[in-house]
Amino acid sequence: MKSKWYLISSIFQLVVGLLAIIAFIILAINGEIMTKWIITLLLAIAFVILGIIGIIDYKSQNK
């Protein structure tokens, strides 16, 4: 059984990743040149994926 901190950190990763993706989209819509921020977008997507995997893992082990 994993601790609650594992779930909290996974939720935090998910929220931070989603906020970074939203910020990227808002800046891109406003006409900002975003080529230098592509790596940041990829890291944000990775954060979202890791957050989702962590939440699913926590839920599956704590049935």
JOSULUR-V353214 format. One record per backbone hydrogen bond with DSSP energy under -0.5 kcal/mol. NH is the residue of the N-H (numbers start at 1). CO is the residue of the C=O. Records with the same first field share a line. If there is no record, write none. Layout:
BEGIN
NH=CO / CO
END
This chain:
BEGIN
6=3
7=3
8=4
9=5
10=6
11=7
12=8
13=9
14=10
15=11
16=12
17=13
18=14
19=15
20=16
21=17
22=18
23=19
24=20
25=21
26=22
27=23
28=24
29=25
30=26
31=28
32=27
34=32
37=34
38=35
41=37
42=38
43=39
44=40
45=41
46=42
47=43
48=44
49=45
50=46
51=47
52=48
53=49
54=50
55=51
56=52
57=53
58=54
59=55
60=56
61=57
62=58
END
